[in-house]
Amino acid sequence: MPVASRLAEPEDPEGLSAAVGPSKPRVLGILGPGLITGASDDDPSGIATYGQAGAQLGYALCWTLLYSLPLMAAVQMVAARIGRTTGHGIAGVLRQHYPNGLLQGVVLLLLVANTLNLGADLGAMADALNLLLPGPRWLYVILFSGACMFMQLVLQYTRYVAVLKWLTLSLFAYLGVVVFAHVSWLDLGIAIALPRIDPSGAGLTTLVALFGTTISPYLFFWQAAEEAEDLHAYPRRRDLLHAPGQGRRALHRIEADTLVGMAFSNLVALAIMVTTAAVLHPHGITDIQTSAQAAEALRPLAGPFSATVFALGIIGTGLLAVPVLAGSAAYAVGEARHWPVGFGRHLLEARAFYGTVALATLVGMIVSLGAVDPIRALYWSAVVNGVIAVPIMAVMMLAAARTDIMGAFAVRGPLRWLGWLATACMLLAVAAMLFSAVHSLR
């Protein structure tokens, strides 16, 4: 059954009120899939990557978060437009218009990468809580897994989205930590204004990791699927192929939502990198492998308050990212199998979809509790994400430009070229990663 059958119709952020017609939406209401997607990009594994970049190389790579913003935003806008225009997520579009082998391969790789990443994030959350409240790590992993599954399996869709929105506030912790760091604003300004690349193996590897962390396939699948899901949450909306008159308002909302979400994501990532660059790098602490380790390293140098705030931020972002990782995997698998999908559906109506959410979370929990090294899990999930990002982005850009798929809303102009530029950058990043791996074996 559609979501409308069991939920009171909420105020539509696109200004399509069933009672009074077009209305002026509130700013907070406009922010939705784009904000949540951007915030979830700063998950514990991302925090570890940004923290390591700052600790290892100081301010040298802070420029990447500025110059990658338009590329990241463009790719996410394309994904969102696919969902809003067609009423399907990326996997649904691939199923309808591309070979089944391509679809199944992409979904399988995404599922493996998401599960590994999910497990590593659960472990990082448990380690962060252990810094604040020493206790058994296994218990914390189970508690966090249960909390994430509760949000997805029990809460109504509108309440679930509201919870995710509120969890984005946890990212402000990192903006606060910067206040306690003795930042050299002149050095930071020079590093951003005059980009440079460290030609060493470690520098190139870190650069690849930053791009791979910033632009991840699960973000494409999540934002496109949530745009399609919102068509049911707001019954006045229809996919743009059948309601082109809604296009102007819809595309304006997507643009605002995505720009705010991606800008917020990169600003927080910059704050993390600047903090570790200012506090850890000058003291020779250059090997930060986990987000919890970054928080602990801050304690003697920036004070216990900074370490506590940093650790709380890890927990908050993990609670945001784990449902997104599990949800994006379930959307991809469900659409590929042509199941009823969506968090707005009843549990029994979409039991296979919800079962995939629970299974991904449980497997991630087992990975976190098992003998698998969480750092190795993070590494391999980043590798898989980086590799599959290129074909997914390429297919997504091709699909977004096809009029038989997108109709009059096919992506054209600057957005299309920014999307292809992002794809080319990711291809170069993967090539550099593979070259580095082959070179190290010699």
N, C-alpha and C positions, 0 to 999 in steps of 0.2 A: 504494500500500500504506500502511496506517497506520504511524505512527511506531513503535508497539510492536513491529512485525515486525523492526526493525533496531536497536533500542536496548534495553539492559537497563532494566527498569522502575525509575525513581528513586523516592526517598521522596516521597510526595505531601504537599505543604504543608497540604492539607485534612485530613490524618490518615487517609487511606484506604489503608492498606498492604495489598497483596495477600497478604502472608505472615502478618501477625499481626492484621489487622483494624485498627480505629481506634487511632491512636497520637497522641502529643502532638508536633506539629511544632516544629522549631526556629524561632526568631524570624526568622533570615535566610532560612529556607526559605519563610516566609509571604510575604515581600516579593518581588514579581515584576513583572507587567505594570504595576501602579500605580506602583511605584518607578521603573521604567525610563521610563514615560510622563512622570512628573513631572520627572525629571532631564533628559530630552530637551527639555523646554519651555525650559530655560535654554541654548538653542543659541547660536552666535555672533551670530546676528541679534538674539536676545533680549538678549544681553549688551550689544550696541550700543544697543538701545532703553533698557535700564535705565541704562546709563552716561550716555546723553544726557540722560535725565530728571534724574539727580542733578546732572550738570554744569550743566545749563541752569537748573533750578529749585531746587537745593539739596535740603533735606529735605521740601519742600512736598508732594510726591506719594507719600511713603513709605507713607502710610495706605492707598493703593490695594491694596498687597500683603497687608495684613491683612484688609481688608474683602472682597476678592475671593476669599479662600481658601475659605469655605464654598460659594460659588457654583461655583467651579472644581471643588472636590471633588465636589459634588453631580452636576454634569454628567458627570464621569468615572465616578462610581459607576453612573449610569444606563447609560452606554455599556458598562461592564464587565458589568452585569447582563444586558444584551441578549445579549452574547456567551456568557456562562455558561449562561443559561437556554435559548436557542434553538440553540446550537451553531453559529451563523453570525455573521459580522461585520455591520456596519451595511449595507453594500452588498448582502449576501445577503438581509437582511430586507427592504430596499427592493425588491429584485428580485421577491420572493415576494408582497409585499402592496401595492405602490404602482405607479403608471403607469410604463411604461418610459421615457417622455420625461423624467420627473423624475429617475429613476435615472441615465440617460446624461448629463444636464446636470450633475448634482452631481459625478459621477465625473470628467467632463472638466475642470471647474473645479478640482477637487481636484488632478488630475494636473498641470495647468498651474502652480498655486500651489506645489505641492510641488517641482516641478522648478526653478522660479525660486529658491525658498528654499534648495534643496539647492545650487545653483550659488553663491549668495551665501555660504553657509556654507563651502563648499570654498575659496573665495577668502579668506575671513577666516582660516581655518586656515593657509593658505599664507602670508598676511601675518604672522600671529603667529609662525610658525616662522622667517620671514625676520628677525624682530626678534632671535631667539635665535641663529640660524645663517644669516647672510647668504648668499643663493644665488639661483638662478633661480626665480622664482615659478612658472613653468609646470611645472617639474619637481616642485615640492612639490604642486601641484594634482593632477598625474597620480599621484604616490605615494599621496596621501591617498585618491584615488578608487579606486586599486587595492586599498588596505588595506581599505576599506569593502566593496568587492565580494567580496574574499576571505572576509571574515567571513560574509557572507550566502550565498555560493554554495558554499563548501567546508566550513565547520565544521558539525558535527552540531548539531541544534537545542539540546540541553541545554548543550553547550559554548558555543554562540553566545549563549544567554541568560546564561550565567555570565560571559562576557566583557562583555556589556552591563552586568551588575550591578557588576562591578569598575570599569568606566569611570565609574560614578556617583560613585566616590570622588574623581574629579578636581574635582568641585564644591566639595570642602572647601578647595580653593585660595582661593576667594573668602572663605570664613569666616576663613582665616588672614590675608588681606590687610587685613581690618578692624582687626586688632591694630596694624598699622603706620600706620593713619590716625588723625589727631587728631579724633575724633568728639566733637561737642558733644551729649552724651547728653540734656541738658535740652532743647535745641532739637528733637532727634529725638523725644523723648517728647511734647512739645507738638504737633508736626506730626502725630503719630499719633493723639493723644487728641482733637485739634480739627481734623478734616478741613476743608480748604478747596480750592476750585477756582479756578485762575487763569483769569479770564474772557478773557484775551487770546487771539488766534488761535493763537499758538505754544503756549500752555498747554493749550488745548482739543485741539489736534492731538496733543500729547504724551500727554494723558490717553487719547485714543482709541487711540493706538499701544500704550499699556500694556495696556489691556483686550484689544486685538486680539492682542498677543503672548502674553498669559497664557492665553486661551481660544481655541485654534486647532483647526480641523476635523481636521487630520491626527492630533491626539491622540485624538479620539473613535474614529476608524477603527482606529488602532493598538491601543488598549487592548481594544476589543471583539473584534478579530481575534485578539489574543494569548490572550484568555480562551477563544475557540473552539479555537485551536491547542493549548492546554494539555489539552483533552479527549483529544487523541491522544497527547500526551506522557505523560499519566498514565492508563493504560488502565482503572483502576478507576473513573474519573470517567465520568459520562454527563451529557448535557444535563439540566437540571432539569425540563424538560417530561416527560421519561421516567423521571427518578429524583428525584422531589420530596423523598425522604428525605435527600438530600444537601444540601438547601437551606440548613439552618441553618448548617452548617459552611462552605459555600461563600460565603454572604452575609457571614458574620463575617470570613472571610479577605479578601474583596473590600473590605469596609469598612476593615479595618486596613491593608491594602496601599495603598489609594487615599489614605487620610488621611495616612499616613506619606509617600508619594510627593509629594503636593501640598504638604504642609507643608514638606518638604525643599526643593522647588522654589521656593516663595515666600520661604523663609528665605534661600536663596542669592541670589535676585533682590534681596531687601532689602539683603543685604550688598554687592552690586555697586552699588546705588543709593546706599547710605550712604557707601561708599568714595569714589565720585566726587563726592558732595555735600560731603564733608568735605575732600577734597584739591584738587579741580579748581575747584569753584564759587567758593570764596573768592578764588582767584587769577585770576578772570575768564576761565577756560577753559570756555566754555559751548557750544562747537560740536564735539561728538564724534559722528562719523557712522559709525564702524566700531568693532568690538570691539578690533581691533589698535591703532587710534588711541588708544583709552582706555588700553591697556596702555602705549603709548609716552609718553602724557601724564603717567602716574604716575611715570615714571623720575626726572625732576629734582626732583620734589616729595616723593615718598614713598620714594625710594631704588631702586636697581637690583633689589634682591631682590623688592620688591613687584611691579615691572613684570614680572620673570621669572616669578613665581608666577602672575600674572594671565594672561600669555601662555600658560603651560603649561595653565592651566585652559581657555582657548579651544580649544586643540588637543584636549584630552580630551573636552570637551563636544561638539565637532564630530564626533569619531569616534563618539560616542554618537548624535547627532542625525541625521547623514546616513543611516545604515542605517534609522532609524525613518521618516524622510521617504520614502525609496525604498520601504521595506517597506509602509508604509501605502498608498502609491499602488498598489503591486502587488496588495495585498489587495483594494482597492476595484475595480480593473480586473478582476482575476481573478474575483471573486464576481459582478460585473455580467455578465461573459461566461460564467459558469458553468464556469470552468476548475477543475482541481484546484489548490488553493492551500495554501501553508504551507511554512515552512522545515524542517519535519520530514519532508517528502517527498523522495524521490530526485530528483536533478537532471533526469533524463530523464522521470520521471513527471509533474513539474510544470514542464516546460520553458518553457511560455508565461509562467507566473508568474515564474520566475527570469529569463526574458528581459526582462520588464517592469522588474524590479529593476535589471538591468544597463543597460537602455536609459535609465531615469530618471537613473541615476548618470552615464552617459556624456553625456547631454544637459546635465545640470547642470555637468559638467566643461567642456563646450564653451561654455556660458554664461559660466562663470568665466574661461575663456581668451580668449573672443572680445571683440568690440567693445562688448558690452553693459555699461553702467556697473553695477557690483555694487550701488551704492547705489540706483540706479533699480530694479534687479531686486528688491532687498529691499522697496522701497516698494510696487511693484506686487503682489508676493506678499502683502504685508500687506493691501493693499486687497482683493485677491481673497479672501483668507482671512476678512477681516472681513465681506465681503458674503455669502459662502456659508455662514458660520457660522450666520447667523440661520435660513435655511430648514432647514439640516441639524439644528440644535438643535430647531426646532419639530417637524419630522417625527420626530426621535428621541424627543422627549417624548410625542408622540401615540402612537407605536408602543409605547413602554414602558408605557403605561397601558392598552393593549388586551389584554383577556383572551384573544382568539383568537390572539394572538401570544405573550404571556407567561404565559398560564394563571394559576395561583394566585400567580405571582410578579410580576404586574403592579405597577408602581410606584405607590404611594399615599402619602398623608400628607406629612410635612415634606419628604422627599426630592423628591417631585413638585413641591411649591410652590417649593422652592429652585431646582430645574431651570428652572421657568418664569420665576422672577425673574432668573436668569442670562440666559435668552433675551431678556427684556425689556430688560435692561441692554445686551446686545449690539446689540439693535435701536436703542436710543437712541444708542449709540456710532456705528453706521453712519449714522444720520440726521444726527448732528452732523458726521461726516466729510463727507457729501455736501453739507450746508449750507455748511460751511466752504469746500469746493471751488467751489461755485457762487458764493458771496460773493466769493471771491478773483478770479473771472473778470470781475466787474463793474467 
